[in-house]
Amino acid sequence: MKELAKKVKADSFLLMASSNEIRNKCLKNIIENLNKDKEHILAENRRDIENARLENIPDSILSRLLFDTHKMDTVTAGIKDLIKMPDPIGKITLKRELDKGLVLTRTTTPIGVIGVIFEARPDALVQIASLCIKSGNAAILKGGSEALLTNRALFESIKRAVKESNLPENILVQLEARSDVGELLSCCEYVDLLIPRGSNSFVKYIMDNTSIPVMGHADGICHTYIDEEFDLDKSIRILVDAKTQYPSACNTTETLLIHKNAVAGLFPSLNTAFKSAKIKVFAHENIIDKFDNAVLATDKSFHTEYLEKTVNVKTVDSIDEAINHINTYGSHHTDAILTNIDSNADYFMNRVDSANVYKNCSTRFADGFRYGFGAEVGISTGKLHARGPVGLEGLCTYKYKLYGNGDIVADYAEGKKEFHFKDL
């Protein structure tokens, strides 16, 4: 593994110096190859799903595992958006004259080698590979065993595109063995960043067993708060979408908080909508009588990421109680307020400590593609170095370049010269 990682590191320097035109050419070749290989890829995915069903894989994982025509269209659309985007490498974010003839710039540069470990999401492989190529990062990819055949077929198409574009051979590497994960975690001298995508326990395992920096999120416990004044029709549509549009996604709402003054106006419409959408409800004791078939919620309920059509419901006495609940039980991923009071929306959005905070819309919008990033390698709930959906910008760091002409520090230390710091 270390020898392989060493090769990836060496080729990453060549990719870093490649032109945007060459990287875009590679992305175009990926689209062409995916379309050529479409039937084979979809057939392999059907085999993966059949195998997963035989192993009684949960429905929430099966829905993530599915890679159909719609998923193919979505990932290729994301790549097309990436091609249209400007080169993220070499952007000057600061230009300052320290003294006459002594100019400092801060420019964006790729992170280097990124190890991405993801579970049961074949579309993630395409998104990650294309984002890494566009941002000039080499990648070591390890997908879940549930998607082995699909990932292999997708990677073969992408790898062929890399070769056809005359980019270095080892800028993308795929791992398949479970034992490879442990070995990858020890490659701290060659891998610059790890991005795990999977269950809470999986992400925590990665974080606890490597000295390589890790970026990502362990949970997706998202909330929607109904304020005391709200639009009923819009709120019902939003709540149903936030729970049912794709229940196994990390940005679905897991807990609904309702201001006590909103209860009368929200029911029985909410009960009817949840029944129609077949949403199971775990309700706090102060709201359980408002639902036909609710189960009593416990403290554990509010710590649970269901990833299915199940939601917690609780009333709160104030917006501050809602904010405190979210900051206590939430995972700092995505939280929303539904309100007609603008000042309350601002108050909520400034105090909820999450990567994504919304007003009057579904939490399902937390996504790199929907943000116009082309795609994402994941969503980060941390505060260093990137936060929220991580697209091209989050895959770049920066370096300082200083342009001089025989300048030495001694002249400034001895008072012969003075800095005048002029932003250019």
C-alpha positions in Angstrom: 0.0 0.0 0.0 2.8 2.5 0.9 4.5 1.8 -2.4 1.2 2.4 -4.2 0.6 5.6 -2.2 4.1 6.8 -3.0 3.4 6.5 -6.8 0.1 8.4 -6.4 2.0 11.1 -4.5 4.6 11.4 -7.3 2.0 11.7 -10.0 0.0 14.2 -8.0 2.7 16.8 -8.5 2.4 16.3 -12.3 -1.4 16.6 -12.1 -1.1 19.7 -10.0 0.9 21.4 -12.8 -1.4 20.3 -15.6 -3.5 22.9 -17.5 -7.2 23.4 -17.0 -7.7 22.4 -20.7 -6.2 19.0 -20.2 -8.2 18.4 -17.0 -11.4 19.4 -18.8 -10.6 17.1 -21.7 -10.3 14.3 -19.2 -13.7 15.2 -17.8 -15.2 15.2 -21.3 -13.7 11.8 -21.9 -15.2 10.5 -18.7 -18.7 11.5 -19.9 -18.2 9.8 -23.2 -16.9 6.6 -21.6 -19.7 6.5 -19.1 -22.3 6.8 -21.9 -20.5 4.1 -23.9 -20.4 1.7 -21.0 -23.8 2.6 -19.6 -25.5 -0.7 -20.2 -22.6 -2.7 -18.7 -22.5 -0.4 -15.7 -26.3 -0.6 -15.1 -26.1 -4.4 -15.4 -23.3 -4.6 -12.9 -25.4 -2.5 -10.5 -28.3 -4.9 -10.9 -26.0 -7.7 -9.9 -24.8 -5.7 -6.8 -28.4 -5.1 -5.8 -29.4 -8.8 -6.2 -26.4 -9.8 -4.1 -27.3 -7.2 -1.4 -30.9 -8.5 -1.2 -29.6 -12.0 -0.7 -27.6 -10.7 2.2 -30.6 -8.9 3.7 -29.0 -5.4 3.3 -31.3 -2.7 4.9 -33.6 -0.7 2.5 -31.8 2.5 3.4 -28.5 1.1 2.0 -30.2 -0.5 -1.0 -31.6 3.0 -2.0 -28.1 4.4 -1.9 -26.7 1.4 -3.8 -29.0 1.9 -6.7 -27.3 3.3 -9.8 -29.8 3.7 -12.6 -30.4 5.9 -15.7 -31.4 8.8 -13.5 -28.3 8.5 -11.4 -26.2 8.3 -14.6 -27.8 11.4 -16.0 -27.3 13.2 -12.7 -23.5 12.5 -12.4 -22.8 13.3 -16.0 -24.8 16.6 -15.6 -22.5 17.3 -12.6 -19.4 16.7 -14.7 -20.7 19.0 -17.4 -21.1 21.8 -14.8 -17.6 21.2 -13.6 -16.2 21.6 -17.1 -17.9 25.0 -17.3 -16.4 26.2 -14.0 -13.2 28.3 -14.0 -9.9 26.7 -13.1 -9.7 26.5 -9.2 -5.9 26.3 -9.3 -3.8 29.4 -9.4 -6.4 32.0 -8.3 -4.8 35.0 -6.6 -6.6 35.7 -3.4 -4.1 38.3 -2.1 -1.5 40.5 -3.8 0.5 42.8 -1.6 3.5 44.9 -2.1 5.7 44.6 1.0 8.2 47.1 -0.3 9.1 48.5 -3.7 9.9 45.5 -5.9 9.0 43.0 -3.2 5.5 41.5 -4.0 3.6 38.8 -2.1 0.8 36.7 -3.5 -1.5 34.1 -2.1 -2.6 31.6 -4.7 -4.9 28.5 -4.6 -3.3 25.1 -5.0 -4.5 21.5 -4.8 -4.3 19.7 -1.5 -2.4 16.8 -3.1 -3.5 13.2 -2.5 -6.9 12.6 -1.1 -8.1 9.3 0.2 -11.9 8.9 0.0 -13.6 6.0 1.7 -17.3 5.7 1.0 -20.1 3.1 1.6 -22.7 1.9 -0.9 -22.8 5.0 -3.1 -21.6 4.3 -6.7 -22.5 7.8 -7.8 -20.1 9.1 -5.1 -17.2 7.4 -7.0 -17.9 9.4 -10.2 -18.5 12.7 -8.3 -15.3 12.3 -6.2 -13.1 11.3 -9.2 -14.3 14.2 -11.4 -14.0 16.8 -8.6 -10.4 15.6 -7.8 -9.4 15.8 -11.5 -10.8 19.3 -12.0 -9.2 20.5 -8.8 -5.8 18.9 -9.6 -5.9 16.4 -6.7 -4.9 12.7 -7.0 -7.3 10.3 -5.3 -7.2 6.9 -3.7 -10.8 5.6 -3.7 -12.2 2.8 -1.6 -15.9 2.0 -2.1 -18.2 -0.2 -0.1 -18.2 -4.0 -0.8 -21.9 -3.8 -1.5 -21.1 -1.8 -4.7 -18.1 -3.7 -5.7 -19.2 -4.6 -9.3 -20.7 -1.2 -10.0 -17.7 0.7 -8.7 -15.3 -1.5 -10.7 -17.2 -0.9 -13.9 -17.4 2.9 -13.2 -13.7 3.1 -12.4 -12.7 1.2 -15.5 -14.5 3.8 -17.6 -12.9 6.7 -15.7 -9.4 5.2 -15.7 -9.6 4.8 -19.4 -10.5 8.4 -19.8 -7.4 9.4 -17.7 -5.2 7.4 -20.0 -6.9 8.8 -23.2 -6.2 12.3 -21.8 -2.5 11.7 -21.3 -2.7 12.4 -17.6 -0.4 10.5 -15.2 -1.4 6.9 -14.7 -1.6 6.9 -10.9 -3.6 10.1 -10.3 -6.6 7.8 -9.6 -6.4 4.5 -7.8 -9.1 2.2 -6.7 -8.9 -0.1 -3.6 -11.2 -3.1 -3.2 -10.1 -5.2 -0.3 -11.4 -4.4 3.2 -7.8 -4.7 4.6 -6.7 -1.9 2.3 -8.5 0.6 4.6 -6.3 -0.1 7.6 -3.2 0.1 5.4 -4.3 3.4 3.9 -4.8 5.0 7.3 -1.1 4.5 8.0 0.1 6.3 4.8 0.5 9.7 6.5 3.6 10.6 4.5 1.8 10.2 1.2 -1.9 11.0 1.8 -2.7 14.6 2.6 -6.4 14.3 3.5 -9.0 11.6 4.2 -12.7 12.0 3.5 -14.8 9.2 4.9 -18.5 8.9 3.8 -20.6 6.4 5.7 -22.2 5.6 9.1 -21.4 7.3 12.3 -19.4 4.4 13.7 -17.5 4.1 10.4 -16.4 7.7 10.3 -15.4 7.7 14.0 -13.3 4.6 13.4 -11.4 6.4 10.6 -10.9 9.5 12.8 -9.7 7.4 15.7 -7.2 5.3 13.7 -5.1 7.7 11.6 -2.8 10.7 12.0 -3.9 11.9 8.5 -6.3 14.9 8.7 -9.9 13.8 8.3 -12.7 15.9 6.8 -16.4 14.9 6.9 -19.3 14.3 9.1 -20.3 11.4 11.4 -24.1 12.1 11.6 -26.8 13.7 9.7 -29.3 14.6 12.5 -31.1 17.5 10.9 -34.0 19.6 12.2 -36.8 21.7 11.0 -38.4 24.2 13.4 -41.9 25.5 12.8 -42.1 29.1 14.3 -45.2 30.6 15.9 -46.2 32.3 12.6 -45.9 30.3 9.4 -47.5 29.5 6.0 -49.4 26.2 6.4 -49.4 25.0 2.8 -45.8 25.8 2.2 -44.7 24.3 5.5 -46.5 21.0 4.9 -44.9 20.6 1.4 -41.5 21.4 2.9 -41.8 19.0 5.8 -42.9 16.1 3.5 -40.1 16.8 1.1 -37.5 17.0 3.9 -38.5 13.6 5.1 -39.5 11.6 2.0 -37.8 12.9 -1.1 -34.8 10.7 -0.4 -35.1 9.3 3.2 -31.7 7.6 3.3 -29.8 10.8 2.6 -27.8 12.6 5.4 -29.7 15.8 4.9 -33.2 14.6 5.6 -35.0 16.1 8.6 -35.0 13.7 11.5 -36.6 15.9 14.1 -39.5 18.4 13.8 -39.7 21.1 16.5 -43.0 23.0 16.7 -43.6 26.2 18.6 -46.4 25.8 21.1 -48.4 28.6 19.5 -48.1 26.9 16.1 -49.7 23.6 17.1 -53.4 24.6 16.6 -52.7 26.0 13.1 -50.5 23.0 12.0 -52.8 20.2 13.0 -54.7 18.2 11.8 -53.0 19.0 8.4 -49.6 17.7 9.5 -51.1 14.4 10.8 -53.0 13.9 7.5 -49.9 14.7 5.4 -47.7 12.3 7.4 -50.2 9.5 7.2 -50.5 10.0 3.5 -46.7 9.9 3.1 -46.5 6.8 5.4 -44.2 8.6 7.8 -43.7 6.9 11.2 -43.8 9.4 14.1 -42.0 9.3 17.4 -43.7 12.0 19.3 -42.9 13.7 22.6 -45.5 13.2 25.3 -46.8 16.7 24.9 -47.7 16.2 21.2 -48.4 12.5 20.9 -52.2 12.9 21.1 -52.1 15.0 17.8 -51.2 11.9 15.8 -53.2 8.8 15.0 -50.5 6.3 15.4 -47.5 7.9 17.0 -45.0 6.2 19.3 -43.6 7.8 22.4 -40.2 9.5 21.8 -37.4 9.0 24.2 -34.1 10.9 24.6 -32.5 8.3 22.4 -34.9 9.2 19.6 -33.5 12.7 19.4 -30.0 11.3 19.0 -31.0 8.9 16.2 -30.3 9.3 12.5 -33.2 7.2 11.0 -32.4 7.3 7.3 -35.9 6.1 6.6 -39.5 7.5 6.7 -39.4 8.1 10.5 -39.4 11.5 12.3 -39.3 12.8 15.8 -41.8 15.5 16.8 -41.6 17.8 19.8 -43.1 21.1 20.9 -41.0 24.0 22.3 -42.0 27.0 24.3 -39.8 29.4 22.4 -37.4 29.9 19.5 -34.5 29.8 22.0 -35.6 26.4 23.2 -35.6 25.2 19.6 -32.1 26.6 19.0 -30.8 25.0 22.2 -32.3 21.6 21.3 -30.7 21.7 17.8 -27.3 22.8 19.2 -27.5 20.0 21.8 -28.9 17.1 19.8 -28.0 18.0 16.2 -24.9 17.1 14.2 -24.2 20.6 12.9 -25.2 19.4 9.4 -28.4 21.1 8.2 -31.3 22.8 10.1 -34.2 24.9 8.9 -36.8 27.4 10.3 -40.2 27.8 8.7 -41.5 31.3 9.6 -43.2 34.4 8.4 -41.2 36.6 10.9 -38.0 37.7 9.2 -36.4 38.8 12.5 -37.0 35.3 13.9 -35.4 33.8 10.8 -32.3 36.0 11.2 -32.1 35.2 15.0 -32.4 31.5 14.3 -29.9 31.4 11.4 -27.3 33.4 13.4 -27.5 31.2 16.5 -27.8 27.6 15.1 -24.3 26.2 14.9 -24.6 24.2 11.7 -22.9 24.1 8.4 -26.1 24.8 6.5 -29.0 26.8 8.0 -32.2 27.5 6.0 -35.3 29.7 6.0 -38.5 28.4 4.5 -37.1 25.5 2.5 -36.3 21.8 2.7 -33.2 20.5 4.4 -32.7 18.3 1.3 -31.1 21.3 -0.5 -27.8 20.6 1.3 -25.9 19.2 -1.6 -23.0 20.3 -3.8 -24.8 19.9 -7.0 -27.8 21.9 -5.8 -25.4 24.6 -4.6 -24.0 24.9 -8.1 -20.6 23.3 -7.1 -21.0 20.7 -9.9 -20.8 17.9 -7.3 -19.3 17.3 -3.9 -16.9 14.9 -2.2 -19.0 15.1 0.9 -20.4 17.4 3.5 -18.2 18.7 6.3 -19.7 19.6 9.6 -16.3 20.7 11.0 -15.0 24.3 10.9 -11.5 23.5 9.5 -10.7 23.6 6.6 -13.9 23.5 4.7 -17.6 23.4 5.8 -20.8 22.3 4.2 -20.9 20.7 0.8 -17.2 20.3 -0.2 -16.7 21.1 -3.9 -13.8 22.5 -5.9 -13.0 25.3 -3.4 -12.9 22.9 -0.5 -10.4 20.7 -2.4 -7.9 23.5 -2.7 -5.5 25.1 -0.1 -3.1 27.9 -0.8 0.5 28.9 -0.9 2.3 32.2 -0.6 4.6 33.3 -3.4 7.1 36.1 -2.7 8.7 37.9 -5.7 11.9 39.8 -4.9 15.0 41.2 -6.4 18.0 40.5 -4.1 16.0 41.5 -1.0 17.3 40.4 2.4 15.7 40.6 5.9 18.8 42.2 7.5 18.1 45.4 5.7 14.7 45.6 7.5 16.0 44.4 10.8 18.8 47.0 10.8 16.4 49.9 9.8 17.9 50.4 6.3 14.6 49.7 4.7 10.9 49.8 5.9 7.9 47.8 4.9 5.0 49.8 3.5 2.4 47.1 2.9 0.4 48.2 -0.1 -2.4 45.9 -1.4 -2.4 45.7 -5.2 
